[in-house]
Amino acid sequence: MEVNQLPILSNVQVSARYWHMVVSAPGLVNRIQPGQFFNILCETTFPFLRRPFSIYRINKEEETIEFLYLVQGDGTKKMTEFKAGEKVDVFGPLGVGFTLEKDWETVLLLARGVGIATLAALAQEASNQNKKCIAILSARSHNDLLATETLQGLGAEVYKVTEEDGNSGVEYVEQLIENILAEQRVDAGFTCGSKRLSKLLQAVTRKYIIPSQIALEEHMACGMGACFACVCDIRSENATQSVRVCTEGPVFDLDKVVMA
């Protein structure tokens, strides 16, 4: 991990709440795993602390990385002011990424909101490894389902559920997963972006003995494990231990995560 000043190629608003930034990252793209993140300096004065952002897409041929981010606080509001041609100060890649085992042929992704961006890079890697990807994307509205075309372009089988359509409830999503599992074999599950959906996938994958992973989203200060601001609980054999999301994660075995 290292600090880099990366040239911004574009930074544009893509919906009412989301922006998409592309940066040139020669020398970095081959060292990034889906699920890892970068700590981005949004402003040198206020807000002073960096903000963590997962990687949306890794383009090895073009040597670029992309971030899809939700504008909701001072840091992300400052990021919308970044212009193409300027440089952005990034620290990373940080954390533990997703694992795709060689013998997994079909994987299920369950994502909500900005968590969809985190799993998009995983879908990209699954496509590169010729694995089938089934994605259930949940959001407030269709306007927030920004990665749908990206995932479909990667060959993923995509199911969309939204509050707008009234079909994003846990019961509906659970039945949708059950229907998918009844029709085809799924070798692993992945989730990000929603505690209630993560708890659902944890229960379903336990029931069917399917390995699963989660990318946890936590507020971080340093991103290096020094401040202990992003601690979560993980089951270890018969005990529970506290670990740092930024260093021991953000990706964990879903079955071991203690869901409050």
C-alpha positions as CSV (number, residue, x, y, z in Angstrom):
1,M,0.0,0.0,0.0
2,E,1.2,3.5,-0.8
3,V,0.1,7.1,-1.3
4,N,-0.3,8.1,-5.0
5,Q,-1.3,11.2,-6.8
6,L,-3.4,9.8,-9.6
7,P,-4.6,11.8,-12.6
8,I,-8.4,12.2,-12.8
9,L,-9.7,11.2,-16.3
10,S,-13.4,12.0,-15.5
11,N,-15.6,12.7,-12.5
12,V,-19.3,13.0,-13.5
13,Q,-22.7,12.8,-11.9
14,V,-24.6,9.7,-13.1
15,S,-27.8,10.0,-11.1
16,A,-29.5,12.2,-8.5
17,R,-27.3,10.8,-5.7
18,Y,-24.3,9.1,-7.4
19,W,-21.1,10.2,-9.1
20,H,-18.6,8.2,-11.1
21,M,-14.9,8.9,-11.1
22,V,-12.2,7.3,-13.3
23,V,-8.5,7.7,-12.5
24,S,-5.3,6.7,-14.3
25,A,-3.5,4.1,-12.2
26,P,-0.5,2.6,-14.1
27,G,1.4,0.2,-12.0
28,L,-1.5,-0.2,-9.5
29,V,-4.1,-2.2,-11.5
30,N,-2.3,-5.5,-11.3
31,R,-2.1,-5.3,-7.5
32,I,-5.7,-4.6,-6.7
33,Q,-8.2,-7.3,-5.6
34,P,-12.0,-6.8,-5.8
35,G,-13.3,-5.9,-2.3
36,Q,-10.2,-3.9,-1.4
37,F,-10.5,-0.1,-1.0
38,F,-8.6,3.1,-1.3
39,N,-8.6,6.0,1.3
40,I,-9.1,9.2,-0.7
41,L,-8.1,12.6,0.5
42,C,-11.2,14.8,-0.2
43,E,-9.8,18.1,1.3
44,T,-6.6,19.1,3.0
45,T,-8.4,21.3,5.6
46,F,-11.9,20.1,6.3
47,P,-12.9,17.3,6.3
48,F,-9.3,16.4,7.3
49,L,-9.6,12.6,7.4
50,R,-9.6,10.5,4.3
51,R,-12.7,8.6,3.1
52,P,-12.7,4.9,2.2
53,F,-14.0,3.9,-1.3
54,S,-14.2,0.4,-2.7
55,I,-13.1,-0.2,-6.3
56,Y,-16.0,-0.3,-8.8
57,R,-14.0,-1.4,-11.8
58,I,-10.4,-2.4,-12.6
59,N,-9.4,-1.8,-16.2
60,K,-6.1,-3.6,-16.7
61,E,-5.7,-2.8,-20.4
62,E,-6.4,0.9,-20.0
63,E,-4.6,0.9,-16.6
64,T,-7.5,2.8,-14.9
65,I,-9.6,2.2,-11.8
66,E,-13.2,3.5,-11.3
67,F,-15.1,4.6,-8.2
68,L,-18.9,4.8,-8.0
69,Y,-19.7,6.9,-4.9
70,L,-22.8,8.1,-3.1
71,V,-22.8,11.8,-2.2
72,Q,-24.0,12.1,1.3
73,G,-21.5,14.0,3.5
74,D,-18.9,16.7,3.4
75,G,-16.1,14.5,2.1
76,T,-18.1,13.2,-0.9
77,K,-19.5,16.6,-1.6
78,K,-15.9,17.9,-1.9
79,M,-15.1,15.0,-4.3
80,T,-17.8,16.2,-6.7
81,E,-15.6,19.3,-7.2
82,F,-12.7,17.2,-8.6
83,K,-12.1,18.0,-12.2
84,A,-10.6,15.9,-15.1
85,G,-7.0,16.8,-15.5
86,E,-6.5,17.3,-11.7
87,K,-4.9,14.7,-9.5
88,V,-6.4,12.9,-6.5
89,D,-4.5,11.8,-3.5
90,V,-5.2,8.1,-2.8
91,F,-3.8,5.7,-0.3
92,G,-4.0,2.0,-1.0
93,P,-5.0,-0.6,-2.1
94,L,-6.0,-1.5,1.5
95,G,-7.6,-4.4,3.2
96,V,-8.4,-8.0,2.3
97,G,-10.3,-8.6,-0.9
98,F,-12.7,-11.3,-2.1
99,T,-11.6,-14.9,-2.8
100,L,-12.9,-16.8,-5.8
101,E,-12.0,-20.5,-5.6
102,K,-11.1,-22.2,-8.9
103,D,-13.7,-24.9,-8.6
104,W,-16.6,-22.5,-8.1
105,E,-18.6,-22.3,-11.4
106,T,-21.6,-20.2,-10.3
107,V,-21.6,-17.4,-7.7
108,L,-24.5,-15.4,-6.2
109,L,-24.2,-11.7,-5.5
110,L,-26.6,-9.9,-3.2
111,A,-26.1,-6.1,-2.9
112,R,-27.9,-3.0,-1.8
113,G,-27.3,0.6,-2.6
114,V,-23.6,1.6,-2.9
115,G,-22.7,-2.0,-2.0
116,I,-23.5,-2.8,-5.6
117,A,-20.4,-0.9,-6.6
118,T,-18.3,-3.1,-4.3
119,L,-19.6,-6.3,-5.9
120,A,-19.3,-5.0,-9.5
121,A,-15.5,-5.5,-9.4
122,L,-16.1,-9.0,-8.1
123,A,-18.5,-9.7,-11.0
124,Q,-15.8,-8.4,-13.4
125,E,-13.2,-10.8,-12.0
126,A,-15.7,-13.7,-12.1
127,S,-16.3,-13.0,-15.7
128,N,-12.6,-13.0,-16.3
129,Q,-12.4,-16.4,-14.8
130,N,-15.4,-17.7,-16.9
131,K,-17.6,-18.1,-13.9
132,K,-21.4,-17.6,-14.0
133,C,-22.6,-14.7,-11.9
134,I,-26.1,-14.3,-10.6
135,A,-26.8,-10.8,-9.1
136,I,-29.7,-9.6,-7.0
137,L,-29.5,-5.8,-6.8
138,S,-31.5,-3.9,-4.3
139,A,-32.1,-0.1,-4.1
140,R,-34.5,2.6,-3.3
141,S,-35.4,3.2,-7.0
142,H,-34.4,2.2,-10.5
143,N,-32.4,5.4,-10.6
144,D,-30.0,4.0,-8.0
145,L,-29.4,0.7,-9.9
146,L,-26.5,2.1,-11.7
147,A,-24.4,-1.0,-12.1
148,T,-27.1,-3.0,-13.8
149,E,-25.8,-2.5,-17.3
150,T,-22.3,-3.0,-16.2
151,L,-23.1,-6.4,-14.7
152,Q,-25.2,-7.5,-17.6
153,G,-22.4,-6.5,-20.0
154,L,-20.2,-8.9,-18.0
155,G,-22.7,-11.7,-18.6
156,A,-24.3,-11.7,-15.2
157,E,-27.9,-12.8,-14.7
158,V,-29.4,-9.8,-12.9
159,Y,-32.5,-9.5,-10.8
160,K,-33.6,-6.0,-9.7
161,V,-35.6,-5.3,-6.5
162,T,-36.5,-1.8,-5.4
163,E,-38.6,0.1,-2.8
164,E,-40.1,1.9,-5.8
165,D,-41.5,-1.4,-7.1
166,G,-42.4,-2.7,-3.6
167,N,-40.4,-5.9,-4.0
168,S,-37.3,-5.2,-2.0
169,G,-38.6,-6.7,1.3
170,V,-36.6,-9.5,3.0
171,E,-39.4,-12.0,2.4
172,Y,-39.5,-11.4,-1.3
173,V,-35.7,-11.5,-1.7
174,E,-35.6,-14.7,0.4
175,Q,-38.1,-16.4,-1.9
176,L,-36.2,-15.1,-4.9
177,I,-33.0,-16.7,-3.6
178,E,-34.8,-20.0,-2.8
179,N,-36.1,-20.1,-6.4
180,I,-32.7,-19.5,-7.8
181,L,-31.2,-22.3,-5.6
182,A,-34.0,-24.6,-6.7
183,E,-33.2,-24.1,-10.4
184,Q,-29.4,-24.2,-10.4
185,R,-26.4,-25.0,-8.3
186,V,-24.7,-22.0,-6.6
187,D,-21.2,-22.6,-5.3
188,A,-20.7,-19.4,-3.3
189,G,-22.5,-16.3,-2.1
190,F,-21.3,-12.7,-1.7
191,T,-22.9,-9.6,-0.2
192,C,-22.4,-6.0,0.6
193,G,-24.5,-2.9,1.5
194,S,-27.3,-4.1,3.7
195,K,-27.4,-5.6,7.2
196,R,-30.8,-7.1,6.8
197,L,-29.9,-8.7,3.4
198,S,-26.6,-9.9,4.8
199,K,-28.4,-11.6,7.7
200,L,-30.7,-13.2,5.1
201,L,-27.8,-14.5,3.0
202,Q,-26.1,-15.7,6.1
203,A,-29.1,-17.7,7.1
204,V,-29.7,-19.1,3.6
205,T,-26.1,-20.1,3.0
206,R,-25.9,-21.8,6.4
207,K,-29.1,-23.7,5.5
208,Y,-27.7,-25.0,2.2
209,I,-24.0,-25.2,3.4
210,I,-22.8,-22.7,0.8
211,P,-19.6,-20.7,1.5
212,S,-20.2,-17.0,1.6
213,Q,-18.3,-13.8,2.0
214,I,-19.3,-10.2,3.0
215,A,-17.6,-6.9,2.4
216,L,-18.4,-4.9,5.6
217,E,-19.0,-1.1,5.4
218,E,-17.8,0.7,8.5
219,H,-16.8,4.3,9.3
220,M,-13.0,4.4,9.2
221,A,-10.5,7.1,10.4
222,C,-7.0,5.9,9.5
223,G,-7.6,2.9,7.3
224,M,-4.5,1.2,8.6
225,G,-5.7,-0.4,11.8
226,A,-4.1,2.1,14.2
227,C,-7.3,3.9,15.5
228,F,-9.6,0.9,16.1
229,A,-12.6,2.9,14.9
230,C,-13.9,0.2,12.6
231,V,-14.0,-2.8,14.9
232,C,-16.5,-5.7,14.4
233,D,-17.1,-9.0,16.0
234,I,-16.1,-12.3,14.4
235,R,-16.8,-15.8,15.7
236,S,-13.6,-17.9,16.1
237,E,-14.3,-21.5,17.1
238,N,-16.3,-21.2,20.3
239,A,-15.3,-17.6,21.1
240,T,-16.0,-14.1,19.7
241,Q,-13.2,-11.7,18.9
242,S,-13.1,-8.1,17.8
243,V,-11.2,-7.4,14.6
244,R,-10.5,-4.3,12.5
245,V,-12.5,-4.0,9.3
246,C,-9.8,-2.0,7.5
247,T,-7.0,-4.5,8.1
248,E,-8.5,-7.9,8.8
249,G,-11.3,-7.1,6.4
250,P,-13.3,-5.5,4.8
251,V,-14.0,-9.0,3.4
252,F,-14.9,-11.7,5.9
253,D,-16.4,-15.2,5.9
254,L,-20.1,-14.3,6.2
255,D,-20.8,-17.3,8.5
256,K,-18.4,-16.0,11.1
257,V,-19.6,-12.4,11.3
258,V,-21.7,-11.5,14.3
259,M,-24.8,-9.7,13.0
260,A,-26.3,-7.4,15.7
